[in-house]
Amino acid sequence: SYNDINYWIDGDIDDVKIYSGVLSPSDITDLNSFGDVAGIWSLDEVSGTTTADISSNANDGMLTSSPTWTTGPDGSGALDFNGTVHVVVGDPAGGELDFGQDSFSVSVWVKYTATSFHRIVSKGHWNWTKGYFVTTWSNGGLGAGVGYGWGLYSSSTL
């Protein structure tokens, strides 16, 4: 998550990927084959205070407030968040995580029990700056949204 302060996820997260384009059904079948990757954080380190961006952009994330390393769905590493901890990825000067009104895709594995609003992946303060988010809604469902600098532009339930 980038530069935000409240509503962090209470649950496990693994394999965060952001693509600077729309994924087709065949791209989704093999997420690693899509060529235009803006960032990949596999969260497989299992220890330490950083998580590597293994894309060519190398925008590593810094763990804040000590999330716990755990086992992910494929037996590799994942991070367990308790609602107050998060990972911060700086806002790269190259703009590779800035999409404006262009199409982009986010994929993430998440296991959660929260039935309130909690951000899973976000960039910016979604309701008043340019940014985006993937979230749990207060009804326990998943959602996503995009803001373009003057408020929430679009959001939906997944």
C-alpha positions as CSV (number, residue, x, y, z in Angstrom):
1,S,0.0,0.0,0.0
2,Y,1.2,3.5,-0.7
3,N,1.0,6.5,1.7
4,D,-2.1,5.7,3.6
5,I,-2.8,5.4,7.3
6,N,-6.1,3.6,8.2
7,Y,-8.1,0.4,7.6
8,W,-5.4,-2.1,7.0
9,I,-6.4,-5.7,6.2
10,D,-6.6,-8.3,9.0
11,G,-5.6,-11.5,7.2
12,D,-3.0,-13.2,5.0
13,I,-1.8,-11.8,1.7
14,D,0.4,-13.5,-1.0
15,D,1.5,-12.9,-4.6
16,V,0.6,-9.2,-5.3
17,K,0.9,-8.3,-8.9
18,I,0.0,-5.1,-10.8
19,Y,-0.2,-5.0,-14.5
20,S,-0.3,-1.9,-16.7
21,G,-3.0,-3.3,-19.0
22,V,-6.2,-5.3,-19.0
23,L,-5.8,-9.1,-18.6
24,S,-7.5,-11.3,-21.1
25,P,-8.9,-14.7,-20.0
26,S,-5.8,-16.4,-21.4
27,D,-3.6,-14.0,-19.5
28,I,-5.4,-14.8,-16.3
29,T,-4.8,-18.5,-16.9
30,D,-1.1,-17.9,-16.7
31,L,-0.5,-14.6,-14.8
32,N,3.2,-14.9,-15.1
33,S,3.1,-14.7,-18.9
34,F,1.6,-11.2,-19.2
35,G,4.4,-9.0,-20.4
36,D,3.5,-5.6,-19.1
37,V,4.1,-6.0,-15.3
38,A,4.3,-2.9,-13.2
39,G,5.2,-4.8,-10.0
40,I,5.3,-8.3,-8.5
41,W,5.6,-8.8,-4.8
42,S,5.6,-12.6,-4.2
43,L,6.1,-12.2,-0.4
44,D,8.2,-15.4,-0.4
45,E,11.1,-14.0,1.7
46,V,9.8,-15.7,5.0
47,S,11.9,-13.3,7.1
48,G,13.2,-9.8,7.2
49,T,11.7,-6.3,6.9
50,T,11.4,-5.9,3.2
51,T,9.7,-7.7,0.3
52,A,11.3,-7.6,-3.1
53,D,9.5,-6.4,-6.3
54,I,10.7,-9.1,-8.7
55,S,9.6,-7.2,-11.7
56,S,12.1,-5.2,-13.7
57,N,11.0,-2.1,-11.8
58,A,12.5,-3.3,-8.5
59,N,10.1,-1.2,-6.2
60,D,10.8,-3.1,-3.0
61,G,8.3,-2.8,-0.1
62,M,9.1,-2.0,3.5
63,L,7.2,-3.9,6.2
64,T,5.9,-1.6,8.8
65,S,4.8,-2.4,12.4
66,S,6.0,-6.0,12.0
67,P,3.5,-8.1,10.0
68,T,4.2,-11.9,10.6
69,W,5.7,-14.2,8.0
70,T,3.5,-17.2,7.4
71,T,2.9,-20.0,4.8
72,G,1.0,-19.1,1.7
73,P,-1.4,-21.2,-0.4
74,D,1.4,-22.8,-2.4
75,G,3.5,-23.6,0.6
76,S,5.9,-20.6,0.0
77,G,5.9,-17.4,2.1
78,A,3.1,-15.0,2.7
79,L,2.4,-12.2,5.2
80,D,-0.1,-12.2,8.0
81,F,-1.5,-8.7,8.8
82,N,-3.4,-7.8,12.0
83,G,-5.3,-4.7,10.8
84,T,-2.6,-2.2,11.9
85,V,0.5,-3.4,10.0
86,H,1.2,-2.9,6.3
87,V,3.8,-2.9,3.5
88,V,4.8,0.5,2.1
89,V,6.1,0.7,-1.5
90,G,7.4,4.2,-2.3
91,D,5.9,6.2,-5.2
92,P,8.4,5.5,-8.0
93,A,9.6,8.6,-9.9
94,G,9.3,6.6,-13.1
95,G,5.5,6.5,-12.7
96,E,5.2,2.7,-13.3
97,L,2.5,2.5,-10.6
98,D,0.6,5.5,-11.9
99,F,-2.1,4.6,-14.5
100,G,-4.3,7.8,-14.6
101,Q,-7.3,6.8,-16.6
102,D,-5.5,4.0,-18.5
103,S,-6.4,0.4,-18.0
104,F,-4.6,-1.8,-15.5
105,S,-5.1,-5.0,-13.5
106,V,-4.3,-6.2,-10.0
107,S,-4.1,-9.8,-8.8
108,V,-3.6,-10.8,-5.2
109,W,-4.2,-13.9,-3.0
110,V,-5.9,-13.0,0.2
111,K,-7.4,-14.9,3.2
112,Y,-9.5,-12.7,5.6
113,T,-12.3,-12.9,8.1
114,A,-13.0,-9.2,8.4
115,T,-16.5,-8.0,7.8
116,S,-15.6,-4.3,7.6
117,F,-13.8,-2.0,5.2
118,H,-10.1,-2.9,5.0
119,R,-7.6,-2.2,2.2
120,I,-5.8,-5.1,0.7
121,V,-3.8,-3.2,-2.0
122,S,-4.0,0.6,-2.4
123,K,-2.2,3.5,-3.9
124,G,-2.9,7.0,-2.5
125,H,-5.8,8.1,-0.4
126,W,-8.5,6.6,-2.7
127,N,-11.2,9.1,-2.0
128,W,-9.3,12.3,-2.7
129,T,-6.2,11.7,-4.8
130,K,-5.2,9.8,-7.9
131,G,-5.0,6.2,-6.8
132,Y,-6.7,2.8,-6.6
133,F,-7.6,0.1,-4.1
134,V,-8.7,-3.5,-3.7
135,T,-10.7,-3.8,-0.4
136,T,-13.0,-5.8,1.8
137,W,-16.4,-4.1,2.1
138,S,-18.3,-3.8,5.4
139,N,-20.6,-6.7,4.2
140,G,-17.5,-9.0,4.0
141,G,-17.4,-8.9,0.2
142,L,-14.4,-7.8,-2.0
143,G,-14.4,-4.6,-4.0
144,A,-12.1,-2.3,-6.0
145,G,-12.1,1.4,-7.0
146,V,-10.2,4.2,-8.7
147,G,-9.9,7.9,-7.9
148,Y,-8.6,10.6,-10.3
149,G,-7.9,13.4,-8.0
150,W,-11.3,14.9,-7.3
151,G,-12.9,12.0,-5.4
152,L,-13.8,8.4,-6.0
153,Y,-14.3,7.9,-9.8
154,S,-15.5,4.3,-9.8
155,S,-15.9,1.4,-7.4
156,S,-17.5,-2.0,-7.6
157,T,-18.0,-5.2,-5.7
158,L,-16.0,-8.2,-7.1
